[in-house]
Amino acid sequence: MTNTDGFTDMTPAHTYFFCYSLDLRHYLKRRGFSYVCTGLHPKTKRQFWLFERKNGLQSAIDEYNEIIHERRA
C-alpha cells in the first residue's frame, strides 16, 4: 500500500528528507551529500531532491538554516 507521500507502509518516511529548495540542495551537495533521487510533488509539481537522513545531514541542514537566518537579520 502506498501513502500520499509516495512511500509504502513498510518504508519509514522519517529516514528521508525531501528538499524543495534549490539553494539548500546546492549547499548539501557542496558539503558532500548526495541525493537518492529527484522527483515532482504529485499535487504542486514542485521539484524535490530526496536525501537519506544519515551522516550528519540534519546538522548540515541546521547550519544552512542558521546562515540563512543570519543573512535575513
PQR file of N, CA, C, O and H, with PARSE charges and radii, in Angstrom:
ATOM      1  N   MET A   1       0.843  -1.183   0.000 -0.4000 1.5000
ATOM      2  CA  MET A   1       0.000   0.000   0.000 -0.0000 2.0000
ATOM      3  C   MET A   1       0.888   1.246   0.000  0.5500 1.7000
ATOM      4  O   MET A   1       1.877   1.295   0.731 -0.5500 1.4000
ATOM      5  N   THR A   2       0.546   2.254  -0.813 -0.4000 1.5000
ATOM      6  CA  THR A   2       1.337   3.465  -0.919 -0.0000 2.0000
ATOM      7  C   THR A   2       0.645   4.610  -0.204  0.5500 1.7000
ATOM      8  O   THR A   2      -0.559   4.814  -0.358 -0.5500 1.4000
ATOM      9  H   THR A   2      -0.258   2.213  -1.406  0.4000 1.0000
ATOM     10  N   ASN A   3       1.422   5.365   0.588 -0.4000 1.5000
ATOM     11  CA  ASN A   3       0.897   6.544   1.269 -0.0000 2.0000
ATOM     12  C   ASN A   3       0.883   7.726   0.318  0.5500 1.7000
ATOM     13  O   ASN A   3       1.376   7.621  -0.805 -0.5500 1.4000
ATOM     14  H   ASN A   3       2.401   5.200   0.713  0.4000 1.0000
ATOM     15  N   THR A   4       0.324   8.856   0.753 -0.4000 1.5000
ATOM     16  CA  THR A   4       0.258  10.051  -0.086 -0.0000 2.0000
ATOM     17  C   THR A   4       1.635  10.631  -0.374  0.5500 1.7000
ATOM     18  O   THR A   4       1.793  11.365  -1.349 -0.5500 1.4000
ATOM     19  H   THR A   4      -0.077   8.941   1.665  0.4000 1.0000
ATOM     20  N   ASP A   5       2.640  10.321   0.449 -0.4000 1.5000
ATOM     21  CA  ASP A   5       3.984  10.838   0.199 -0.0000 2.0000
ATOM     22  C   ASP A   5       4.778   9.936  -0.744  0.5500 1.7000
ATOM     23  O   ASP A   5       5.947  10.212  -1.015 -0.5500 1.4000
ATOM     24  H   ASP A   5       2.511   9.724   1.241  0.4000 1.0000
ATOM     25  N   GLY A   6       4.165   8.862  -1.248 -0.4000 1.5000
ATOM     26  CA  GLY A   6       4.826   8.002  -2.208 -0.0000 2.0000
ATOM     27  C   GLY A   6       5.550   6.819  -1.599  0.5500 1.7000
ATOM     28  O   GLY A   6       6.048   5.963  -2.330 -0.5500 1.4000
ATOM     29  H   GLY A   6       3.216   8.638  -1.028  0.4000 1.0000
ATOM     30  N   PHE A   7       5.619   6.749  -0.267 -0.4000 1.5000
ATOM     31  CA  PHE A   7       6.287   5.631   0.387 -0.0000 2.0000
ATOM     32  C   PHE A   7       5.289   4.534   0.685  0.5500 1.7000
ATOM     33  O   PHE A   7       4.106   4.792   0.908 -0.5500 1.4000
ATOM     34  H   PHE A   7       5.214   7.444   0.326  0.4000 1.0000
ATOM     35  N   THR A   8       5.777   3.314   0.687 -0.4000 1.5000
ATOM     36  CA  THR A   8       4.925   2.218   1.116 -0.0000 2.0000
ATOM     37  C   THR A   8       4.855   2.232   2.628  0.5500 1.7000
ATOM     38  O   THR A   8       5.673   2.878   3.282 -0.5500 1.4000
ATOM     39  H   THR A   8       6.738   3.104   0.506  0.4000 1.0000
ATOM     40  N   ASP A   9       3.902   1.535   3.182 -0.4000 1.5000
ATOM     41  CA  ASP A   9       3.771   1.461   4.638 -0.0000 2.0000
ATOM     42  C   ASP A   9       5.002   0.831   5.279  0.5500 1.7000
ATOM     43  O   ASP A   9       5.223   1.001   6.478 -0.5500 1.4000
ATOM     44  H   ASP A   9       3.237   1.010   2.650  0.4000 1.0000
ATOM     45  N   MET A  10       5.801   0.114   4.511 -0.4000 1.5000
ATOM     46  CA  MET A  10       6.978  -0.554   5.036 -0.0000 2.0000
ATOM     47  C   MET A  10       8.190   0.379   5.094  0.5500 1.7000
ATOM     48  O   MET A  10       9.189   0.042   5.729 -0.5500 1.4000
ATOM     49  H   MET A  10       5.622  -0.024   3.537  0.4000 1.0000
ATOM     50  N   THR A  11       8.119   1.546   4.442 -0.4000 1.5000
ATOM     51  CA  THR A  11       9.252   2.466   4.365 -0.0000 2.0000
ATOM     52  C   THR A  11       9.108   3.546   5.428  0.5500 1.7000
ATOM     53  O   THR A  11       8.121   4.281   5.418 -0.5500 1.4000
ATOM     54  H   THR A  11       7.307   1.820   3.927  0.4000 1.0000
ATOM     55  N   PRO A  12      10.069   3.662   6.349 -0.5600 1.5000
ATOM     56  CA  PRO A  12       9.973   4.724   7.351  0.2800 2.0000
ATOM     57  C   PRO A  12      10.315   6.079   6.723  0.5500 1.7000
ATOM     58  O   PRO A  12      11.481   6.370   6.459 -0.5500 1.4000
ATOM     59  N   ALA A  13       9.290   6.901   6.487 -0.4000 1.5000
ATOM     60  CA  ALA A  13       9.476   8.187   5.814 -0.0000 2.0000
ATOM     61  C   ALA A  13      10.410   9.106   6.587  0.5500 1.7000
ATOM     62  O   ALA A  13      11.022   9.994   5.993 -0.5500 1.4000
ATOM     63  H   ALA A  13       8.342   6.665   6.702  0.4000 1.0000
ATOM     64  N   HIS A  14      10.535   8.914   7.902 -0.4000 1.5000
ATOM     65  CA  HIS A  14      11.410   9.781   8.699 -0.0000 2.0000
ATOM     66  C   HIS A  14      12.890   9.551   8.393  0.5500 1.7000
ATOM     67  O   HIS A  14      13.733  10.315   8.863 -0.5500 1.4000
ATOM     68  H   HIS A  14      10.039   8.193   8.384  0.4000 1.0000
ATOM     69  N   THR A  15      13.221   8.530   7.629 -0.4000 1.5000
ATOM     70  CA  THR A  15      14.621   8.283   7.281 -0.0000 2.0000
ATOM     71  C   THR A  15      15.036   9.062   6.037  0.5500 1.7000
ATOM     72  O   THR A  15      16.187   8.984   5.609 -0.5500 1.4000
ATOM     73  H   THR A  15      12.536   7.910   7.247  0.4000 1.0000
ATOM     74  N   TYR A  16      14.098   9.816   5.457 -0.4000 1.5000
ATOM     75  CA  TYR A  16      14.379  10.591   4.254 -0.0000 2.0000
ATOM     76  C   TYR A  16      14.014  12.055   4.464  0.5500 1.7000
ATOM     77  O   TYR A  16      13.128  12.384   5.252 -0.5500 1.4000
ATOM     78  H   TYR A  16      13.163   9.880   5.805  0.4000 1.0000
ATOM     79  N   PHE A  17      14.715  12.924   3.744 -0.4000 1.5000
ATOM     80  CA  PHE A  17      14.452  14.354   3.797 -0.0000 2.0000
ATOM     81  C   PHE A  17      14.112  14.824   2.392  0.5500 1.7000
ATOM     82  O   PHE A  17      14.912  14.676   1.468 -0.5500 1.4000
ATOM     83  H   PHE A  17      15.434  12.656   3.103  0.4000 1.0000
ATOM     84  N   PHE A  18      12.933  15.387   2.239 -0.4000 1.5000
ATOM     85  CA  PHE A  18      12.509  15.954   0.970 -0.0000 2.0000
ATOM     86  C   PHE A  18      12.979  17.400   0.923  0.5500 1.7000
ATOM     87  O   PHE A  18      12.513  18.232   1.702 -0.5500 1.4000
ATOM     88  H   PHE A  18      12.284  15.507   2.990  0.4000 1.0000
ATOM     89  N   CYS A  19      13.882  17.697   0.031 -0.4000 1.5000
ATOM     90  CA  CYS A  19      14.433  19.040  -0.104 -0.0000 2.0000
ATOM     91  C   CYS A  19      13.768  19.718  -1.299  0.5500 1.7000
ATOM     92  O   CYS A  19      13.916  19.271  -2.436 -0.5500 1.4000
ATOM     93  H   CYS A  19      14.260  17.021  -0.601  0.4000 1.0000
ATOM     94  N   TYR A  20      13.033  20.799  -1.033 -0.4000 1.5000
ATOM     95  CA  TYR A  20      12.359  21.544  -2.091 -0.0000 2.0000
ATOM     96  C   TYR A  20      13.088  22.838  -2.432  0.5500 1.7000
ATOM     97  O   TYR A  20      12.603  23.613  -3.257 -0.5500 1.4000
ATOM     98  H   TYR A  20      12.912  21.162  -0.109  0.4000 1.0000
ATOM     99  N   SER A  21      14.229  23.087  -1.826 -0.4000 1.5000
ATOM    100  CA  SER A  21      14.992  24.314  -2.039 -0.0000 2.0000
ATOM    101  C   SER A  21      16.223  24.022  -2.888  0.5500 1.7000
ATOM    102  O   SER A  21      17.070  23.212  -2.513 -0.5500 1.4000
ATOM    103  H   SER A  21      14.623  22.458  -1.157  0.4000 1.0000
ATOM    104  N   LEU A  22      16.313  24.689  -4.033 -0.4000 1.5000
ATOM    105  CA  LEU A  22      17.479  24.510  -4.892 -0.0000 2.0000
ATOM    106  C   LEU A  22      18.738  25.002  -4.185  0.5500 1.7000
ATOM    107  O   LEU A  22      19.793  24.379  -4.302 -0.5500 1.4000
ATOM    108  H   LEU A  22      15.625  25.347  -4.338  0.4000 1.0000
ATOM    109  N   ASP A  23      18.640  26.110  -3.455 -0.4000 1.5000
ATOM    110  CA  ASP A  23      19.797  26.630  -2.717 -0.0000 2.0000
ATOM    111  C   ASP A  23      20.282  25.637  -1.664  0.5500 1.7000
ATOM    112  O   ASP A  23      21.485  25.418  -1.517 -0.5500 1.4000
ATOM    113  H   ASP A  23      17.782  26.616  -3.360  0.4000 1.0000
ATOM    114  N   LEU A  24      19.345  25.037  -0.933 -0.4000 1.5000
ATOM    115  CA  LEU A  24      19.719  24.049   0.079 -0.0000 2.0000
ATOM    116  C   LEU A  24      20.322  22.819  -0.585  0.5500 1.7000
ATOM    117  O   LEU A  24      21.285  22.250  -0.072 -0.5500 1.4000
ATOM    118  H   LEU A  24      18.368  25.214  -1.052  0.4000 1.0000
ATOM    119  N   ARG A  25      19.775  22.406  -1.705 -0.4000 1.5000
ATOM    120  CA  ARG A  25      20.342  21.255  -2.414 -0.0000 2.0000
ATOM    121  C   ARG A  25      21.789  21.526  -2.818  0.5500 1.7000
ATOM    122  O   ARG A  25      22.656  20.667  -2.658 -0.5500 1.4000
ATOM    123  H   ARG A  25      18.992  22.868  -2.122  0.4000 1.0000
ATOM    124  N   HIS A  26      22.043  22.728  -3.341 -0.4000 1.5000
ATOM    125  CA  HIS A  26      23.420  23.088  -3.704 -0.0000 2.0000
ATOM    126  C   HIS A  26      24.329  23.066  -2.473  0.5500 1.7000
ATOM    127  O   HIS A  26      25.454  22.571  -2.538 -0.5500 1.4000
ATOM    128  H   HIS A  26      21.339  23.426  -3.471  0.4000 1.0000
ATOM    129  N   TYR A  27      23.841  23.599  -1.359 -0.4000 1.5000
ATOM    130  CA  TYR A  27      24.617  23.628  -0.121 -0.0000 2.0000
ATOM    131  C   TYR A  27      24.957  22.206   0.324  0.5500 1.7000
ATOM    132  O   TYR A  27      26.105  21.916   0.661 -0.5500 1.4000
ATOM    133  H   TYR A  27      22.926  24.001  -1.306  0.4000 1.0000
ATOM    134  N   LEU A  28      23.971  21.332   0.324 -0.4000 1.5000
ATOM    135  CA  LEU A  28      24.199  19.951   0.753 -0.0000 2.0000
ATOM    136  C   LEU A  28      25.167  19.230  -0.185  0.5500 1.7000
ATOM    137  O   LEU A  28      26.005  18.451   0.270 -0.5500 1.4000
ATOM    138  H   LEU A  28      23.039  21.568   0.051  0.4000 1.0000
ATOM    139  N   LYS A  29      25.058  19.482  -1.485 -0.4000 1.5000
ATOM    140  CA  LYS A  29      25.987  18.863  -2.437 -0.0000 2.0000
ATOM    141  C   LYS A  29      27.413  19.344  -2.171  0.5500 1.7000
ATOM    142  O   LYS A  29      28.351  18.549  -2.212 -0.5500 1.4000
ATOM    143  H   LYS A  29      24.377  20.114  -1.855  0.4000 1.0000
ATOM    144  N   ARG A  30      27.585  20.657  -1.895 -0.4000 1.5000
ATOM    145  CA  ARG A  30      28.923  21.183  -1.590 -0.0000 2.0000
ATOM    146  C   ARG A  30      29.480  20.571  -0.314  0.5500 1.7000
ATOM    147  O   ARG A  30      30.694  20.434  -0.163 -0.5500 1.4000
ATOM    148  H   ARG A  30      26.822  21.303  -1.861  0.4000 1.0000
ATOM    149  N   ARG A  31      28.590  20.203   0.603 -0.4000 1.5000
ATOM    150  CA  ARG A  31      29.016  19.575   1.856 -0.0000 2.0000
ATOM    151  C   ARG A  31      29.255  18.069   1.689  0.5500 1.7000
ATOM    152  O   ARG A  31      29.612  17.396   2.656 -0.5500 1.4000
ATOM    153  H   ARG A  31      27.604  20.314   0.480  0.4000 1.0000
ATOM    154  N   GLY A  32      29.067  17.538   0.495 -0.4000 1.5000
ATOM    155  CA  GLY A  32      29.373  16.134   0.227 -0.0000 2.0000
ATOM    156  C   GLY A  32      28.198  15.178   0.284  0.5500 1.7000
ATOM    157  O   GLY A  32      28.387  13.965   0.196 -0.5500 1.4000
ATOM    158  H   GLY A  32      28.777  18.084  -0.291  0.4000 1.0000
ATOM    159  N   PHE A  33      27.003  15.691   0.428 -0.4000 1.5000
ATOM    160  CA  PHE A  33      25.821  14.827   0.476 -0.0000 2.0000
ATOM    161  C   PHE A  33      25.283  14.599  -0.930  0.5500 1.7000
ATOM    162  O   PHE A  33      25.284  15.506  -1.762 -0.5500 1.4000
ATOM    163  H   PHE A  33      26.849  16.676   0.500  0.4000 1.0000
ATOM    164  N   SER A  34      24.831  13.399  -1.181 -0.4000 1.5000
ATOM    165  CA  SER A  34      24.230  13.053  -2.466 -0.0000 2.0000
ATOM    166  C   SER A  34      22.762  12.724  -2.253  0.5500 1.7000
ATOM    167  O   SER A  34      22.387  12.119  -1.249 -0.5500 1.4000
ATOM    168  H   SER A  34      24.830  12.662  -0.505  0.4000 1.0000
ATOM    169  N   TYR A  35      21.948  13.125  -3.198 -0.4000 1.5000
ATOM    170  CA  TYR A  35      20.535  12.785  -3.081 -0.0000 2.0000
ATOM    171  C   TYR A  35      20.275  11.422  -3.703  0.5500 1.7000
ATOM    172  O   TYR A  35      20.995  10.984  -4.601 -0.5500 1.4000
ATOM    173  H   TYR A  35      22.253  13.617  -4.014  0.4000 1.0000
ATOM    174  N   VAL A  36      19.245  10.767  -3.216 -0.4000 1.5000
ATOM    175  CA  VAL A  36      18.878   9.428  -3.676 -0.0000 2.0000
ATOM    176  C   VAL A  36      18.201   9.516  -5.033  0.5500 1.7000
ATOM    177  O   VAL A  36      18.508   8.750  -5.946 -0.5500 1.4000
ATOM    178  H   VAL A  36      18.660  11.123  -2.487  0.4000 1.0000
ATOM    179  N   CYS A  37      17.276  10.461  -5.152 -0.4000 1.5000
ATOM    180  CA  CYS A  37      16.553  10.653  -6.400 -0.0000 2.0000
ATOM    181  C   CYS A  37      15.935  12.039  -6.396  0.5500 1.7000
ATOM    182  O   CYS A  37      15.956  12.738  -5.383 -0.5500 1.4000
ATOM    183  H   CYS A  37      17.027  11.083  -4.409  0.4000 1.0000
ATOM    184  N   THR A  38      15.399  12.422  -7.511 -0.4000 1.5000
ATOM    185  CA  THR A  38      14.663  13.669  -7.623 -0.0000 2.0000
ATOM    186  C   THR A  38      13.304  13.345  -8.220  0.5500 1.7000
ATOM    187  O   THR A  38      13.132  12.324  -8.885 -0.5500 1.4000
ATOM    188  H   THR A  38      15.382  11.854  -8.334  0.4000 1.0000
ATOM    189  N   GLY A  39      12.348  14.220  -7.978 -0.4000 1.5000
ATOM    190  CA  GLY A  39      11.006  13.984  -8.499 -0.0000 2.0000
ATOM    191  C   GLY A  39      10.171  15.231  -8.392  0.5500 1.7000
ATOM    192  O   GLY A  39      10.656  16.295  -8.009 -0.5500 1.4000
ATOM    193  H   GLY A  39      12.488  15.050  -7.438  0.4000 1.0000
ATOM    194  N   LEU A  40       8.906  15.086  -8.737 -0.4000 1.5000
ATOM    195  CA  LEU A  40       7.956  16.186  -8.658 -0.0000 2.0000
ATOM    196  C   LEU A  40       6.873  15.842  -7.650  0.5500 1.7000
ATOM    197  O   LEU A  40       6.367  14.720  -7.622 -0.5500 1.4000
ATOM    198  H   LEU A  40       8.513  14.221  -9.049  0.4000 1.0000
ATOM    199  N   HIS A  41       6.522  16.821  -6.823 -0.4000 1.5000
ATOM    200  CA  HIS A  41       5.417  16.631  -5.887 -0.0000 2.0000
ATOM    201  C   HIS A  41       4.158  16.375  -6.715  0.5500 1.7000
ATOM    202  O   HIS A  41       3.902  17.095  -7.680 -0.5500 1.4000
ATOM    203  H   HIS A  41       6.933  17.732  -6.847  0.4000 1.0000
ATOM    204  N   PRO A  42       3.376  15.367  -6.353 -0.5600 1.5000
ATOM    205  CA  PRO A  42       2.230  14.994  -7.190  0.2800 2.0000
ATOM    206  C   PRO A  42       1.175  16.093  -7.356  0.5500 1.7000
ATOM    207  O   PRO A  42       0.521  16.163  -8.396 -0.5500 1.4000
ATOM    208  N   LYS A  43       1.003  16.948  -6.348 -0.4000 1.5000
ATOM    209  CA  LYS A  43      -0.030  17.988  -6.439 -0.0000 2.0000
ATOM    210  C   LYS A  43       0.527  19.316  -6.935  0.5500 1.7000
ATOM    211  O   LYS A  43      -0.056  19.944  -7.818 -0.5500 1.4000
ATOM    212  H   LYS A  43       1.535  16.891  -5.503  0.4000 1.0000
ATOM    213  N   THR A  44       1.653  19.744  -6.374 -0.4000 1.5000
ATOM    214  CA  THR A  44       2.187  21.071  -6.698 -0.0000 2.0000
ATOM    215  C   THR A  44       3.112  21.061  -7.902  0.5500 1.7000
ATOM    216  O   THR A  44       3.376  22.110  -8.489 -0.5500 1.4000
ATOM    217  H   THR A  44       2.127  19.233  -5.656  0.4000 1.0000
ATOM    218  N   LYS A  45       3.607  19.892  -8.276 -0.4000 1.5000
ATOM    219  CA  LYS A  45       4.569  19.733  -9.380 -0.0000 2.0000
ATOM    220  C   LYS A  45       5.902  20.432  -9.104  0.5500 1.7000
ATOM    221  O   LYS A  45       6.685  20.662 -10.026 -0.5500 1.4000
ATOM    222  H   LYS A  45       3.392  19.039  -7.799  0.4000 1.0000
ATOM    223  N   ARG A  46       6.160  20.771  -7.835 -0.4000 1.5000
ATOM    224  CA  ARG A  46       7.460  21.342  -7.468 -0.0000 2.0000
ATOM    225  C   ARG A  46       8.495  20.228  -7.421  0.5500 1.7000
ATOM    226  O   ARG A  46       8.219  19.127  -6.944 -0.5500 1.4000
ATOM    227  H   ARG A  46       5.523  20.585  -7.086  0.4000 1.0000
ATOM    228  N   GLN A  47       9.682  20.524  -7.916 -0.4000 1.5000
ATOM    229  CA  GLN A  47      10.756  19.532  -7.891 -0.0000 2.0000
ATOM    230  C   GLN A  47      11.307  19.393  -6.482  0.5500 1.7000
ATOM    231  O   GLN A  47      11.427  20.375  -5.749 -0.5500 1.4000
ATOM    232  H   GLN A  47       9.907  21.418  -8.303  0.4000 1.0000
ATOM    233  N   PHE A  48      11.640  18.161  -6.111 -0.4000 1.5000
ATOM    234  CA  PHE A  48      12.295  17.901  -4.831 -0.0000 2.0000
ATOM    235  C   PHE A  48      13.472  16.980  -5.060  0.5500 1.7000
ATOM    236  O   PHE A  48      13.569  16.300  -6.082 -0.5500 1.4000
ATOM    237  H   PHE A  48      11.542  17.363  -6.706  0.4000 1.0000
ATOM    238  N   TRP A  49      14.369  16.975  -4.081 -0.4000 1.5000
ATOM    239  CA  TRP A  49      15.512  16.065  -4.064 -0.0000 2.0000
ATOM    240  C   TRP A  49      15.412  15.289  -2.764  0.5500 1.7000
ATOM    241  O   TRP A  49      15.215  15.883  -1.704 -0.5500 1.4000
ATOM    242  H   TRP A  49      14.291  17.528  -3.251  0.4000 1.0000
ATOM    243  N   LEU A  50      15.544  13.988  -2.829 -0.4000 1.5000
ATOM    244  CA  LEU A  50      15.360  13.119  -1.674 -0.0000 2.0000
ATOM    245  C   LEU A  50      16.720  12.706  -1.117  0.5500 1.7000
ATOM    246  O   LEU A  50      17.522  12.077  -1.808 -0.5500 1.4000
ATOM    247  H   LEU A  50      15.704  13.506  -3.690  0.4000 1.0000
ATOM    248  N   PHE A  51      16.965  13.067   0.139 -0.4000 1.5000
ATOM    249  CA  PHE A  51      18.215  12.728   0.814 -0.0000 2.0000
ATOM    250  C   PHE A  51      17.923  11.738   1.930  0.5500 1.7000
ATOM    251  O   PHE A  51      16.890  11.828   2.594 -0.5500 1.4000
ATOM    252  H   PHE A  51      16.314  13.577   0.700  0.4000 1.0000
ATOM    253  N   GLU A  52      18.833  10.793   2.136 -0.4000 1.5000
ATOM    254  CA  GLU A  52      18.740   9.911   3.298 -0.0000 2.0000
ATOM    255  C   GLU A  52      19.191  10.676   4.527  0.5500 1.7000
ATOM    256  O   GLU A  52      20.190  11.393   4.482 -0.5500 1.4000
ATOM    257  H   GLU A  52      19.672  10.719   1.597  0.4000 1.0000
ATOM    258  N   ARG A  53      18.469  10.532   5.616 -0.4000 1.5000
ATOM    259  CA  ARG A  53      18.830  11.198   6.869 -0.0000 2.0000
ATOM    260  C   ARG A  53      19.910  10.376   7.571  0.5500 1.7000
ATOM    261  O   ARG A  53      19.609   9.522   8.405 -0.5500 1.4000
ATOM    262  H   ARG A  53      17.657   9.949   5.653  0.4000 1.0000
ATOM    263  N   LYS A  54      21.178  10.648   7.222 -0.4000 1.5000
ATOM    264  CA  LYS A  54      22.291   9.941   7.856 -0.0000 2.0000
ATOM    265  C   LYS A  54      23.546  10.790   7.739  0.5500 1.7000
ATOM    266  O   LYS A  54      23.572  11.784   7.013 -0.5500 1.4000
ATOM    267  H   LYS A  54      21.422  11.342   6.545  0.4000 1.0000
ATOM    268  N   ASN A  55      24.576  10.393   8.455 -0.4000 1.5000
ATOM    269  CA  ASN A  55      25.902  11.005   8.357 -0.0000 2.0000
ATOM    270  C   ASN A  55      25.905  12.519   8.504  0.5500 1.7000
ATOM    271  O   ASN A  55      26.584  13.213   7.747 -0.5500 1.4000
ATOM    272  H   ASN A  55      24.555   9.586   9.044  0.4000 1.0000
ATOM    273  N   GLY A  56      25.158  13.034   9.463 -0.4000 1.5000
ATOM    274  CA  GLY A  56      25.206  14.465   9.754 -0.0000 2.0000
ATOM    275  C   GLY A  56      24.356  15.334   8.855  0.5500 1.7000
ATOM    276  O   GLY A  56      24.536  16.551   8.838 -0.5500 1.4000
ATOM    277  H   GLY A  56      24.606  12.469  10.078  0.4000 1.0000
ATOM    278  N   LEU A  57      23.445  14.756   8.115 -0.4000 1.5000
ATOM    279  CA  LEU A  57      22.598  15.558   7.231 -0.0000 2.0000
ATOM    280  C   LEU A  57      21.837  16.620   8.017  0.5500 1.7000
ATOM    281  O   LEU A  57      21.794  17.778   7.602 -0.5500 1.4000
ATOM    282  H   LEU A  57      23.298  13.766   8.129  0.4000 1.0000
ATOM    283  N   GLN A  58      21.235  16.245   9.144 -0.4000 1.5000
ATOM    284  CA  GLN A  58      20.445  17.203   9.910 -0.0000 2.0000
ATOM    285  C   GLN A  58      21.308  18.358  10.417  0.5500 1.7000
ATOM    286  O   GLN A  58      20.854  19.502  10.456 -0.5500 1.4000
ATOM    287  H   GLN A  58      21.269  15.304   9.480  0.4000 1.0000
ATOM    288  N   SER A  59      22.539  18.065  10.801 -0.4000 1.5000
ATOM    289  CA  SER A  59      23.457  19.128  11.238 -0.0000 2.0000
ATOM    290  C   SER A  59      23.730  20.104  10.104  0.5500 1.7000
ATOM    291  O   SER A  59      23.766  21.315  10.322 -0.5500 1.4000
ATOM    292  H   SER A  59      22.907  17.136  10.769  0.4000 1.0000
ATOM    293  N   ALA A  60      23.923  19.591   8.901 -0.4000 1.5000
ATOM    294  CA  ALA A  60      24.171  20.450   7.741 -0.0000 2.0000
ATOM    295  C   ALA A  60      22.942  21.301   7.425  0.5500 1.7000
ATOM    296  O   ALA A  60      23.074  22.473   7.071 -0.5500 1.4000
ATOM    297  H   ALA A  60      23.894  18.608   8.723  0.4000 1.0000
ATOM    298  N   ILE A  61      21.757  20.724   7.551 -0.4000 1.5000
ATOM    299  CA  ILE A  61      20.521  21.482   7.323 -0.0000 2.0000
ATOM    300  C   ILE A  61      20.397  22.585   8.376  0.5500 1.7000
ATOM    301  O   ILE A  61      20.038  23.718   8.053 -0.5500 1.4000
ATOM    302  H   ILE A  61      21.649  19.773   7.838  0.4000 1.0000
ATOM    303  N   ASP A  62      20.693  22.254   9.625 -0.4000 1.5000
ATOM    304  CA  ASP A  62      20.633  23.256  10.703 -0.0000 2.0000
ATOM    305  C   ASP A  62      21.621  24.390  10.451  0.5500 1.7000
ATOM    306  O   ASP A  62      21.288  25.558  10.653 -0.5500 1.4000
ATOM    307  H   ASP A  62      20.984  21.334   9.887  0.4000 1.0000
ATOM    308  N   GLU A  63      22.837  24.056  10.009 -0.4000 1.5000
ATOM    309  CA  GLU A  63      23.841  25.070   9.695 -0.0000 2.0000
ATOM    310  C   GLU A  63      23.353  25.979   8.569  0.5500 1.7000
ATOM    311  O   GLU A  63      23.503  27.199   8.642 -0.5500 1.4000
ATOM    312  H   GLU A  63      23.108  23.108   9.845  0.4000 1.0000
ATOM    313  N   TYR A  64      22.776  25.392   7.542 -0.4000 1.5000
ATOM    314  CA  TYR A  64      22.239  26.167   6.425 -0.0000 2.0000
ATOM    315  C   TYR A  64      21.159  27.126   6.921  0.5500 1.7000
ATOM    316  O   TYR A  64      21.148  28.301   6.554 -0.5500 1.4000
ATOM    317  H   TYR A  64      22.654  24.401   7.482  0.4000 1.0000
ATOM    318  N   ASN A  65      20.255  26.621   7.753 -0.4000 1.5000
ATOM    319  CA  ASN A  65      19.176  27.472   8.273 -0.0000 2.0000
ATOM    320  C   ASN A  65      19.731  28.616   9.124  0.5500 1.7000
ATOM    321  O   ASN A  65      19.195  29.723   9.082 -0.5500 1.4000
ATOM    322  H   ASN A  65      20.263  25.667   8.051  0.4000 1.0000
ATOM    323  N   GLU A  66      20.785  28.373   9.887 -0.4000 1.5000
ATOM    324  CA  GLU A  66      21.417  29.438  10.669 -0.0000 2.0000
ATOM    325  C   GLU A  66      22.019  30.492   9.751  0.5500 1.7000
ATOM    326  O   GLU A  66      21.886  31.688  10.011 -0.5500 1.4000
ATOM    327  H   GLU A  66      21.220  27.473   9.921  0.4000 1.0000
ATOM    328  N   ILE A  67      22.676  30.065   8.688 -0.4000 1.5000
ATOM    329  CA  ILE A  67      23.276  31.002   7.741 -0.0000 2.0000
ATOM    330  C   ILE A  67      22.192  31.870   7.101  0.5500 1.7000
ATOM    331  O   ILE A  67      22.344  33.087   7.001 -0.5500 1.4000
ATOM    332  H   ILE A  67      22.784  29.093   8.477  0.4000 1.0000
ATOM    333  N   ILE A  68      21.124  31.254   6.680 -0.4000 1.5000
ATOM    334  CA  ILE A  68      20.014  31.989   6.051 -0.0000 2.0000
ATOM    335  C   ILE A  68      19.395  32.964   7.043  0.5500 1.7000
ATOM    336  O   ILE A  68      19.086  34.102   6.690 -0.5500 1.4000
ATOM    337  H   ILE A  68      21.000  30.265   6.761  0.4000 1.0000
ATOM    338  N   HIS A  69      19.215  32.518   8.283 -0.4000 1.5000
ATOM    339  CA  HIS A  69      18.623  33.371   9.317 -0.0000 2.0000
ATOM    340  C   HIS A  69      19.534  34.593   9.578  0.5500 1.7000
ATOM    341  O   HIS A  69      19.042  35.712   9.723 -0.5500 1.4000
ATOM    342  H   HIS A  69      19.466  31.593   8.569  0.4000 1.0000
ATOM    343  N   GLU A  70      20.837  34.376   9.636 -0.4000 1.5000
ATOM    344  CA  GLU A  70      21.787  35.468   9.880 -0.0000 2.0000
ATOM    345  C   GLU A  70      21.768  36.479   8.723  0.5500 1.7000
ATOM    346  O   GLU A  70      21.868  37.685   8.951 -0.5500 1.4000
ATOM    347  H   GLU A  70      21.237  33.467   9.518  0.4000 1.0000
ATOM    348  N   ARG A  71      21.641  35.993   7.504 -0.4000 1.5000
ATOM    349  CA  ARG A  71      21.605  36.892   6.340 -0.0000 2.0000
ATOM    350  C   ARG A  71      20.356  37.758   6.332  0.5500 1.7000
ATOM    351  O   ARG A  71      20.382  38.890   5.850 -0.5500 1.4000
ATOM    352  H   ARG A  71      21.560  35.014   7.319  0.4000 1.0000
ATOM    353  N   ARG A  72      19.262  37.225   6.865 -0.4000 1.5000
ATOM    354  CA  ARG A  72      17.996  37.961   6.876 -0.0000 2.0000
ATOM    355  C   ARG A  72      17.888  38.921   8.050  0.5500 1.7000
ATOM    356  O   ARG A  72      17.019  39.792   8.066 -0.5500 1.4000
ATOM    357  H   ARG A  72      19.241  36.305   7.256  0.4000 1.0000
ATOM    358  N   ALA A  73      18.770  38.763   9.034 -0.4000 1.5000
ATOM    359  CA  ALA A  73      18.694  39.614  10.227 -0.0000 2.0000
ATOM    360  C   ALA A  73      19.326  40.968  10.001  0.5500 1.7000
ATOM    361  O   ALA A  73      19.343  41.800  10.908 -0.5500 1.4000
ATOM    362  H   ALA A  73      19.475  38.054   9.021  0.4000 1.0000
TER
END
